[in-house]
Amino acid sequence: MAVFRVEQERGRTPAIPNSPRDSEQRPGHDQEHHPKPLTCPDAYAENDRTRLPRVSATVTLEPWGSGDLPLLGRLMGDARMTEHLGGPESPDKLRERQSRYERLEGADRMYKIVDLASGHGVGSVGFWTKEWREQQVYEVGWMVVPEFQGRGIAAAATQQAIELARRDDSYRFMHAFPNIDNAASNAICRKLGFTLVEACEFEFPKGNFMTCNDWRLDLRA
């Protein structure tokens, strides 16, 4: 597997979920080493498909609001949820993230995932502007609390987010960067039509390096 390393970029809108993100946001192209494509073995692709949830979930997305800090704590403050993200955030970091989510600008969006069957807020999904390979793209990320995982909620919510990004039509491509060990998130990328481009090594949080897959979706295809 060919992997290239990128350093942290500061000052970007933090993201969520399955990819490394934080107030010390993910990297930009100007700090990268030259990447080499990663060929995805057939066995890996097949394993992704077998891990996909078989339940079709019904969810709705609501703009992230001032009352959603408790849900954020269940996502980014939970050791189980941040296993692939370098560990849970402190209460101060969570409050900082909440503040950023509330004041997103431009094409950046963050949503609360609401499970219609229960009426509960069960996760987050969002997309934001990122400079990648010398062009502006969307990056997307998602999270679902443990007790609601395995029901197809993440895939259903992310599909809705993709459609919202398509309507906005600010950029042609959307990328997702799940940790290579996060089988469920890699499976969602494949299910939703993303193409696996390569593997990248990111520093997140500072001092912690992780290897992620770069998945790309053509929103105008």
N, C-alpha and C positions, 0 to 999 in steps of 0.2 A: 504494500500500500504506500503510495507516495503521499507525503504530508508536507505542508509548508506552514511556517509559523508567522503569526502576526502579533503585534504588540497592542496594548490597550490604546484606545482613543478616548479622550475626555470630552465632555460637553454635549454628547448626544442624548436624545431622549432614551431613557432606559426601557428595556423591554421586559418581557415576561418569561415566562415559562420554559419551554423546552430547550432554549438556547441560552448560552451564557450571557447574562446581561446584568446591568447594575448602573448606579449613578456614574461609575467609571466605565462607560459604555464600551461596546464592541469596536473593533478596529476598522480603519479605513484602508484603502488601497495603497496610500502613500507610504505605509509603514510595513508593507508585506515583503516577503521574499518571493521570488518567481515560483509560482505553483506548477505542479505537474498534475495532469488529469488522473483521477482514480477510477479504475475499472471495477464495476460492481459485479462480484461473482454471482452466478445463477443461484447458488445455494443460499446466499444472503437474501436475494430478492424473494425467493420462495419462503424463507423463514419469516420475512416481513409480512407476507400475505397471510400466513397461517396465524399470526398473532393479532390480526385485526378483529375488533369486536363485531359480532354478528347481529347486534341489536341496533335497530334504527331509532335514534333518539329524536325527540321533539323539543327544541330549545328556541329561545329568543335572545336577542342581544340588546342590552341597555347601555347607554353611555356611562362610563365610570363616574360615580358621584361621590359627594362629600361624606356620605354615610357608609362607604364601602371599605373603610380601613379594617374592620374586623375580618372581612373576607380576605383582604390582602394578607393579614397576619396568618390566616390558615393556609395561604399559598406560599408566600415567600418567607414566612417565619417558621415553617414546619420542616424539620430535618428530613422527613420522608419525601417531601415535595422538592427539596433542593439538593437531593442526593447527587444529581448531575450538574449542579450549579455552584459547587464550592461550599455548600452549607447554608443554614438559615441566616436571615438578616436580623440585626439587632432592632429593638423598638425604635431607636432614633432613625435608622436606615429605612425602616418601614414607613415612618412618618414623612421622611424626605421623598420616598417613592410615591406615596399617596399624593403629596403636594404636586409632584411633577405630572402625575396622571390627570389631575384636575385642571391643569393649565396647558394641556397640549395645544399646539397651534399648527396651522398649515394643513398638510395632508395626513398628519399623524392622528391615529385613533386608538382608543382603548375602551373595551366594552366589558361589562359584567355578563357572564353567561347565566341565564335563568332557565332552570329545568321546568317546563310547563306542567309536567305531571305532578310535581311537588310544590311548585311555586318558589323554590329556594334558589338563592344565588349560589352557584356551585363552581364557579371558576372565572377565568379571565381569558380574553383573546384580544389581540390588537395588531396593528401594523403601523409602521413608521418609516420615514425617509432615511435612507442609508446610502453613503457613497461606497461603491463596490466596483472594482475593476474599471475605474475611471468613468463611471456613469452613476446616475441617480436611480435607485431602485427602492422597492418596498422590502422591508424585513417583516416577517410575521412570527408571532409566538403565541402559545396558549398554555393554560394550566387548568386542571380539574381536580377538586379536592378528592382525597382517597376514597371516601365512601360512595362517590358517584362515578368512579372510574369503571371501565369495562362495559359501559352501556352505549358506547358510540357517541357520547356527548361531545368530546373534543373534536371529533371529525365533523359532526354536524355543525358545531359552532364555527369552526375554522372555514367550512364551506361557505357559510353566510358572510364571514369576514372577507373572503375572496371575492364574493359577488359585490360587496360594498366597494372594495378597491377597484374592481372593474368599472363600476359606475363612475367612480371618481376620475379614473383614467389619467392620473398624473404621470404614471410610469408604466412602461411595458412589462417589466419583469418584477416578480416577487420571489424572495429567497427565504428559506428557513435553514437554521443551523443547529439541529439537534446534536447532542453528544452522541458519538458513535455507539456508545453502550446503552443508549436509551432506545430500546427496540420498539416500544410502543409509538413513540413520536416519529421515528423513521418510517414505521409502517403507515402512519397517517399521511405522511408526505407522499408516499407511493400511491396510496389509495386515492388521494385528491389530485393526482396527475402531475406532481412535481417530477422533474428529471434529476437524478443524482449526477452532480458535476465532478466533485472531488472531495478530499478530506483536507481540513485546515486545523491548525493548532492555534488556539486562542488563549490569552492570559485573562482569566476571570475567576474570582476577583484577583487583585494584584498579587503576584507571587504564586498563583496557582494556574498551571497550564493544563488544558484539556483538548482532546481531539474531537472535532465536530465534522459532520457531513454537511456539505453545501448542496442544498436542493433548490432547483430553480423552476418557476412556473411562468409561462408566457401568458399574460393576462389578455392579450389581444389575439390569441390563436383561435 
